[in-house]
Amino acid sequence: MDVDPDRFNKSDYASKLKKGIEAIVEQEGPIAEELLITRIKTGHGWRKAGNKIRSRVSKLTAGIKNTKFQGEKFYWQKNVRFI
């Protein structure tokens, strides 16, 4: 994914960012939400993830399979089946 920190909150960057998020989940899943946010944050060269980053990632993960365990959300690959 070609990252562009200056475009992070722009609407035209959403599809690129969503594809990047999906690629991380497919590669590393199941992945905790905090670790996913860390991957996005560090990939963009930031040291901290504030509310804007968290909110953006949260919106773009809608539709990705997830579960909660001990209060933390985990994202899963597309091919995982839940019984």
C-alpha positions as CSV (number, residue, x, y, z in Angstrom):
1,M,0.0,0.0,0.0
2,D,1.3,3.4,-0.9
3,V,0.6,5.5,2.2
4,D,-0.1,9.2,2.1
5,P,-0.3,10.6,5.6
6,D,-1.5,14.0,4.3
7,R,-4.6,12.4,2.6
8,F,-5.5,10.1,5.6
9,N,-8.8,11.9,6.3
10,K,-9.7,12.7,2.7
11,S,-12.6,10.8,1.1
12,D,-10.6,9.9,-2.0
13,Y,-8.1,8.0,0.2
14,A,-10.7,5.9,1.9
15,S,-10.7,3.1,-0.7
16,K,-6.9,2.8,-0.7
17,L,-6.8,2.8,3.1
18,K,-9.6,0.2,3.3
19,K,-7.6,-2.1,0.9
20,G,-4.6,-1.6,3.1
21,I,-6.6,-2.5,6.2
22,E,-8.0,-5.6,4.5
23,A,-4.5,-6.6,3.4
24,I,-3.2,-6.4,7.0
25,V,-6.2,-8.4,8.2
26,E,-5.6,-11.1,5.5
27,Q,-1.9,-11.3,6.3
28,E,-2.0,-11.1,10.1
29,G,-5.5,-12.1,11.1
30,P,-6.9,-12.7,13.5
31,I,-5.6,-9.4,14.6
32,A,-6.5,-7.3,17.6
33,E,-8.0,-3.9,16.8
34,E,-5.2,-2.2,18.8
35,L,-2.5,-3.9,16.8
36,L,-4.3,-3.1,13.5
37,I,-4.4,0.6,14.5
38,T,-0.7,0.4,15.4
39,R,0.1,-1.0,12.0
40,I,-1.9,1.8,10.3
41,K,-0.3,4.4,12.6
42,T,3.3,3.3,12.1
43,G,2.8,2.7,8.4
44,H,1.9,6.4,8.1
45,G,4.8,7.5,10.2
46,W,2.9,8.6,13.3
47,R,3.8,7.9,16.9
48,K,0.3,8.2,18.4
49,A,-3.1,7.2,17.3
50,G,-5.7,9.8,18.4
51,N,-9.5,9.7,18.1
52,K,-9.5,10.8,14.5
53,I,-7.3,7.9,13.4
54,R,-9.2,5.4,15.6
55,S,-12.5,6.6,14.2
56,R,-11.3,6.4,10.6
57,V,-10.1,2.9,11.1
58,S,-13.3,1.9,12.9
59,K,-15.4,3.2,10.0
60,L,-13.3,1.4,7.4
61,T,-13.4,-1.9,9.2
62,A,-17.2,-2.1,9.0
63,G,-18.0,-5.3,7.1
64,I,-14.8,-7.1,8.1
65,K,-15.5,-10.3,10.2
66,N,-14.8,-9.6,13.8
67,T,-15.3,-11.1,17.3
68,K,-14.8,-9.8,20.8
69,F,-12.7,-11.6,23.4
70,Q,-12.2,-10.2,26.8
71,G,-13.4,-6.8,25.7
72,E,-11.1,-6.5,22.7
73,K,-12.2,-6.7,19.1
74,F,-10.3,-9.0,16.7
75,Y,-10.6,-9.0,12.9
76,W,-10.5,-12.2,10.9
77,Q,-9.6,-13.2,7.3
78,K,-12.4,-13.6,4.8
79,N,-12.0,-17.3,4.5
80,V,-12.6,-18.0,8.2
81,R,-15.9,-19.6,9.0
82,F,-17.5,-19.2,12.4
83,I,-19.5,-22.1,13.8
